[in-house]
Amino acid sequence: MFEAWQDVLRRIDEAVVSIQRPAGSVRLLAVSKTFPAEAVRTLYGHGQRAFGENYVQEFAAKRAALAELAGIEWHFIGPLQSNKSRSVAEGADWVHTVDRLKIAERLSAQRPDARGELNVCIQVNVSGEASKSGVAPDDAVALAGAVAALPRLRLRGLMCIPEPTADPARLAGQFAQLRQLQQALNARGHALDTLSMGMSADLETAIAEGATLVRVGTAIFGRRDALNRSER
């Protein structure tokens, strides 16, 4: 696992250098969904601090099991139902998948004052696929304004999951759409500093289009087998 993690960090550094962006301008989020808490503990021991989880029950269990790890940063990156939002609101440091106002309102209401502001990203459906979560790009401006006005939340940026495609130009275009939307929102007075985009197979393309945080699981932890997927 250490060698795989180091290889991903190398890929990120090389991609940053290749487009002459500042060193350290892209963070790695290690997506630990379906892998045991001990895998997280091991990678934490090597120096990784930010971890991403997709399932509420699994997130809550791992957070409890690893509560003694100082400085660990939990990102919730999966679909979130309003009736399951409390443990995420109380325990996460980031939520990447806000795609409707109701979810944001629940997170805001349930966030403890003592935890400080919850960092949130709006998920945008840049591919237009009916099967994908995310707000339509044309509706993102209104949602951003409403989310930014809520207490105990800090709107940090945008997130997307592009359409799987073998066409590099099409893939880059979807990432570019998210960057352009960020620029449009910032021109309206927002201060979005985060583009959460890019995964194991396409992180270089995402970085070239402006990603500031890449979500990588398989390239670090390995493929998720059927047993892993059933343990949520």
C-alpha positions in Angstrom: 0.0 0.0 0.0 2.8 2.4 0.8 4.4 2.0 -2.7 1.0 2.5 -4.4 0.3 5.6 -2.3 3.7 7.0 -3.1 3.1 6.3 -6.8 -0.1 8.3 -6.7 1.6 11.2 -5.0 4.3 11.0 -7.7 1.7 11.1 -10.4 0.1 14.2 -8.8 3.4 16.0 -8.5 4.3 15.2 -12.1 1.0 16.4 -13.4 1.3 19.7 -11.4 4.8 20.3 -12.8 3.8 19.5 -16.4 1.3 22.4 -16.4 3.4 24.7 -14.3 1.1 24.9 -11.3 2.5 25.6 -7.9 3.8 22.7 -5.9 1.3 21.5 -3.3 -1.7 23.0 -5.2 -3.4 19.6 -5.5 -4.4 17.5 -2.5 -4.9 13.8 -2.4 -8.1 12.3 -0.9 -7.6 8.6 -0.2 -10.9 6.9 -0.9 -11.1 4.2 1.7 -14.7 3.1 1.1 -15.3 -0.7 1.6 -11.7 -1.1 3.0 -11.3 -1.8 6.7 -10.4 0.8 9.3 -7.0 -0.8 9.7 -6.2 0.1 6.1 -6.9 3.7 7.0 -4.8 3.4 10.1 -1.9 2.0 8.1 -2.0 4.8 5.5 -2.4 7.4 8.2 0.8 6.0 9.7 2.6 6.8 6.4 1.4 10.4 6.6 -1.9 10.5 4.7 -4.5 12.6 6.5 -7.6 13.0 4.3 -9.9 10.0 3.7 -13.1 9.7 1.7 -16.1 7.5 2.5 -19.3 6.9 0.5 -21.6 5.1 2.9 -23.0 6.7 6.0 -22.9 3.6 8.2 -19.4 2.7 7.2 -18.2 6.3 7.7 -19.6 6.4 11.2 -18.1 3.1 12.1 -14.6 4.0 10.9 -14.7 7.4 12.5 -15.5 5.8 15.8 -12.8 3.1 15.4 -10.1 5.6 14.6 -11.2 8.4 16.9 -7.7 8.6 18.5 -6.0 9.5 15.3 -5.2 13.2 15.7 -5.6 15.4 12.6 -7.4 12.8 10.5 -9.8 14.5 8.0 -13.0 12.8 7.0 -14.6 13.6 3.7 -18.1 12.3 2.8 -18.2 11.7 -0.9 -21.3 9.5 -1.5 -25.0 10.2 -2.1 -26.6 11.5 1.0 -30.2 11.1 2.0 -31.8 13.7 4.3 -32.9 11.1 6.8 -29.3 9.8 7.2 -27.5 13.1 7.4 -27.0 13.6 11.1 -23.9 11.4 11.6 -22.3 13.1 8.6 -23.2 16.6 9.8 -21.8 15.8 13.3 -18.7 13.9 12.2 -17.5 14.9 8.8 -15.0 17.6 8.0 -16.1 17.9 4.4 -19.2 16.9 2.3 -18.7 16.8 -1.5 -22.1 15.7 -2.6 -24.6 18.6 -1.8 -26.9 18.6 -4.9 -30.1 20.0 -3.5 -31.0 22.6 -0.9 -32.8 20.2 1.4 -29.6 18.3 2.1 -27.7 21.5 2.8 -30.4 22.7 5.2 -30.3 19.4 7.1 -26.5 19.5 7.4 -26.7 23.1 8.5 -29.3 22.4 11.2 -27.6 19.3 12.5 -24.0 20.6 12.5 -22.9 21.1 16.2 -21.6 24.6 16.9 -18.6 23.1 18.7 -17.5 21.4 15.5 -17.1 24.7 13.6 -18.2 25.1 10.0 -18.7 22.1 7.8 -16.9 22.4 4.4 -19.2 21.6 1.6 -18.9 21.2 -2.2 -21.8 21.3 -4.6 -22.0 18.2 -6.8 -22.6 19.1 -10.5 -23.8 16.7 -13.1 -21.4 17.8 -15.9 -22.2 14.8 -18.1 -26.0 15.2 -18.1 -26.5 11.5 -17.4 -29.8 10.7 -15.9 -28.1 8.0 -13.7 -25.7 10.5 -12.1 -26.4 12.6 -9.0 -25.6 16.3 -9.1 -27.3 19.6 -9.8 -27.6 20.6 -13.5 -25.0 23.2 -14.4 -27.7 25.8 -15.2 -29.1 25.4 -11.7 -25.8 25.5 -9.8 -25.7 29.3 -9.4 -29.0 29.4 -7.5 -28.1 26.5 -5.3 -24.7 28.0 -4.5 -26.3 31.2 -3.4 -28.7 29.4 -1.1 -26.1 27.1 0.4 -23.6 29.9 1.0 -26.3 31.7 3.1 -26.8 28.8 5.5 -25.2 29.0 9.0 -22.5 26.4 10.1 -21.7 25.6 6.5 -18.8 26.9 4.4 -19.2 26.6 0.7 -15.7 25.6 -0.6 -16.2 24.4 -4.1 -17.6 22.1 -6.7 -17.4 18.3 -7.3 -18.1 16.2 -10.3 -18.0 12.6 -11.6 -17.6 12.7 -15.3 -19.1 10.3 -17.9 -16.8 7.3 -18.4 -15.3 7.8 -21.9 -12.3 6.8 -23.9 -12.3 10.2 -25.6 -9.7 12.4 -23.9 -11.2 15.6 -25.3 -14.7 14.8 -24.1 -13.3 13.9 -20.6 -11.3 17.1 -20.4 -14.3 19.1 -21.6 -16.4 17.9 -18.7 -13.7 18.8 -16.2 -13.3 22.2 -17.9 -17.0 22.8 -17.5 -16.7 22.5 -13.7 -13.7 24.9 -13.7 -15.7 27.4 -15.8 -18.6 27.2 -13.4 -16.3 27.8 -10.5 -15.0 30.9 -12.2 -18.5 32.1 -12.9 -19.5 31.7 -9.3 -16.5 33.5 -8.1 -17.2 36.3 -10.4 -20.6 36.6 -8.6 -18.8 37.0 -5.3 -18.2 33.5 -4.0 -14.8 32.5 -2.9 -14.6 28.9 -4.1 -11.2 27.4 -3.8 -11.9 23.7 -4.4 -12.5 21.6 -7.5 -13.0 18.0 -6.4 -12.5 16.1 -9.6 -10.3 13.3 -10.9 -9.9 9.7 -9.8 -7.4 6.8 -10.3 -7.7 6.6 -14.1 -8.0 10.3 -15.0 -6.3 12.4 -12.3 -3.8 13.9 -14.7 -6.5 15.2 -17.0 -8.4 16.6 -14.0 -5.3 18.4 -12.7 -4.6 19.8 -16.2 -8.2 21.3 -16.1 -7.8 22.8 -12.6 -8.5 20.1 -10.0 -7.4 21.0 -6.5 -8.4 17.7 -4.9 -8.3 14.3 -6.5 -10.3 11.3 -5.1 -8.2 8.1 -5.5 -9.1 4.7 -4.1 -8.3 1.8 -6.4 -4.8 3.0 -7.3 -3.9 3.1 -3.6 -5.9 0.3 -1.9 -6.5 -2.0 -4.8 -9.6 -3.3 -6.5 -12.8 -3.7 -4.4 -13.9 -7.3 -4.5 -17.5 -8.5 -3.9 -16.8 -9.1 -0.2 -15.6 -5.5 0.2 -18.6 -4.1 -1.6 -21.0 -6.0 0.6 -19.5 -4.7 3.8 -21.0 -1.3 4.3 
